[in-house]
């Protein structure tokens, strides 16, 4: 009888252990439309896109990061982590050396298939719109074993911050034509990007139509023809702008209606991550200054 009891107890323990393991397994769909199954929450994460790095940390999982792309720099706690190449061209050998149980990559990055062939779980996500960011937060939370209500709370805070920035604009700013440059190539943010969506929520007009794609490489003459009322750009773009044909004659430049952001501010502005509301606030402050008002 005692032997039977022990067998039953052992069987119950094995069942509970197996059921617990199955309960921890999560299957999520990434931006390649691949279903990725994680048998348990990852403990060693490599992130190769700054917005994903910031989202991992905003979900309270910063301590699980073991390696990053060269551009991930926020929050400050991640700055001492190993750098594993660029987001688009990671050093595969360096990534493997970190022994990750999850690698986060952008859709535009190379190397996902190679890493998967080496037995490493890869989740490909790249938010470009507000809806994308909400989806990515939800997917990452599920993959990392973070309760769904935490993901919902984070998105509510971001969305509320963007709304507050939009509502802070002076009435006279509504309808202003805006050009936002995200890099000096030049690449701009169109109506279909998350930056463009924020401008629309503010009641502003983006000179770059969504049909060009979220972040198109633009012909500088397009901006001259559009004659924006406000230009927003990073400090790295300022010098090259005046060298572009016709730009010195733009009314917005002659009237000094240009907002130039430093490197840290530019990061907030161009990353579709948890600091998106702070980027919206920067844009609102820029527009309010151009109108001679305070947001």
N, C-alpha and C positions, 0 to 999 in steps of 0.2 A: 504493500500500500504506500509506504514511504517513497519507494522508487517511482511509482506512478505519479505521486504528487510532485516529485522533483522534475520528472519529465514534462508534466503539465506546466510547471513554473518556468522551466527552460524554454518550452515552446512559446509561452506567453511573452517572455522577454525577447525572444527572437522576432516574434511578430511585431511587437512594439518598436523594436529597433528598425526593422525593415520598413514599417509604416512611417516612422519618423523620417527615414531617409527619403522615402517617396514624397512625403509631404513637403520636404525642403526643395525638391526639384522644381525648377521654374523653366518654362518655355516661353520665349519672347520672340517677336518678329522684328528684324532690323530693316534698315532702309534698302537692303538688297532683296527684300521680301523672303529672306531665309529665316527659318525657324531655328533658334539657337536655344539649346537646352543646357541648363546649369544644374548639376546634381546637388549643389549646395551653394550658399552665398560665397562669392569669391573673397579670398583673403589677400591676394597679391595682384594688384591692378596696375596695368600700364595704360596711360591715356595719351593719345597722340593728336589731340585737338584741344586748344585752350578752353573753348566753351564747354566741352565735356569734362575737362579737369575741374572747372569751376562748379559745374553741376554736381559732380561726385562729392565735392567738399560741402556744397550747400545742403546736400542730403545727409551730412554727418559722417561721411565715409572717407575723409581725407587721409586718415591714418593707414588706410589700406593701399594707398598709392606707393608704388616702388620704382616708377620711372615715367618720364614725360617727354614730349616733343620739346624742341628748343625754345618755343614761344610761350609755353604755359608759365605764367608768372604770378598768378593770384589764386588763392590768398597767399600772403608772404610765407606761410609755413611750407609751401611746396618748392620754394626756390633753391633749396639745398638738395633736392632729389636728382638722381642721375638723368642726364640728357641723352636721348636715344636717337638723335637725328631730327629731321624735319617732319612736319605732319604729313606732307605729301610723299616724302622719300625717307622713311625711317630706316635706321640701321638694323636690319633683321637680326644679325648676330648679337647685337647689344640688347635687343628686346628679349631674345631667347635666354640670354645670360641672366636676366632678372627673374627667371622661373615664374612668369605670371600665370595665374589661372584664368585671367580675363584680360584681353587687349581691346581697347576702345579706339576706333579709327573713323575718319571721315570717308564719305563715299568717293571722294576724289583722290584718296590716298592709294598708294601702291603697296603690295605685299600681303594683303589679307589672305589670299589663297595660299601663298607660301607658308604663312604662319599656321594656317589650318592644316596644311599637309604635314606640319611638324607636330601636330597634336595639340595645338594651342587654340583655346576658344576665343573667337574674334566677334565682336559686336560692332557693326558699322552703323553709325548714326551721324547725321549732319543737319542740324536745325537751320532753316533759312527764313522761316516765317513765324509769327506768333503761335499758330496752331502746331507747327513743327516743334517748337520749344515745349509746349504743353505735353505733346506726345512723347518727346524724348525724356522729359522729367519722369513721366509715368513709366516708360519702358525701363529706364535706368533704375528707378526705385524697385521695380519688380525684379530685375536681374540681380540687384545688390542685396535683396532681402530686406529692403526698407518698407515699413508699413505704408499702405496706399494713402492713408490720411496725411502722412508727412509730405508726400508728393503733392497732394491736393492743396495743402497749406502753403507750400512753397510757391506753387503757381498762382494762388490767390494773392499772395503778397506782391509778386512781380506784376500781375495784371492791375492790381490796385495802384501800384506805384506809377505805372504808365498812365493810367486814367487821371491820377492826381496831377501829373506833369501836364497832360493835355488841358485839364481844367484851369491850370494856373496861367495860361496864356492870356494876354490882354486882348480884348475884342478886336482892336484895330489890326491885330496881326493875322486874323483869319483871311485866307485866300492868297497869302503871299506865295510867290513862286520860289522854290528852294532847290538847290543842287547840293547833294552830299557826296563828297569824294572819299572813297575808302582806301585808296592807295594811289600813288602818283603816276601810275602807268599811262593814262589815268583810268581807274575803274570807279564807277559810280554806283550808288544804291538806287535802284528803280522802285516803282510803285509796288512791285510784287515781292520785294524783300521785307524783312522784319522792320528795317529802318523806314522803308516807304510806308508800311502799314502804320507805324507810329506817327509819321507825318500826317497821314490821312486822318487818324484819330484826333489830331490837333487842329484839323480844319485847314491844313496847308496844301499847296499844290506842288507836287513833285514834277520837275521838268523831264524826268526820264520815265517813259511809259513802261508798264510791266511787260509788254511784248518783247522788250529787249532782253528779258531774263533778269533774275534778281540782282546780279552785280556785273553789269556789262562793261566791257572795255569800250570806251566811247571815243568818238572823233571830237577833239577839242573844239572844232568849229560848230558842233551841235550846241554846245553851251553858249557860244557867242550868239548864235541865232535865237536861242531860247531866252536870253537876257533875264537870268534869275534875279530876284530881289535880294536873296540871301544865299551866300555860299558857306558851307561848313566843310572843313577839311582838317587833316592832321598837319602838324608842324612840318612833316617831311614833304608835304605837297607845296608849301608856300613858295619856296624859291623857284620851283619849276613852273608854277602857274604864270608868272609874269613873263616867262620866256615863250609861252605859247602864242601863236599868231592871233592877234586881235584881243587878247585877254586884258592887256593894259588899258584898253578902251572900254571895257565893261563898266557900266554905271555902278554896279555893285562894288567893284574894286575901287573905283575912283571915289565913291562915297564912303569907303571903308566899312561896308556892310558885310564883312567877312569874319566868320568865327574860326579861329585857329586853335586846335586842341593839342595839348602836349601828349607825350607817348602814353601815359597812364590813362588820360581821358579818352584818347583814341581807342585804346583797348576796350574800355567800357562801351564805347559807341558802336564798335563794329563786331562785337561778339554776341551772338544770340544765346545768352546764358542767364544765370541768375542776377546779373547786374544790368539787365536790360532796362529796368526802371531808372537806374542811375544814369544810363545813357540818354533816356528820354528826358530826364531832368536837365541834363547838360544842353540838349537841343532847345528845350523850353527857355532856359536862361539866355542862350544865344539869341533866340528870336526876340525875347523881351528887350534885351539890350539894343537890338537893332531898331526897336520901336521907341526907345527912350523911356522904357518902363521897367519895373521890377516884377518878376514872376511871383 
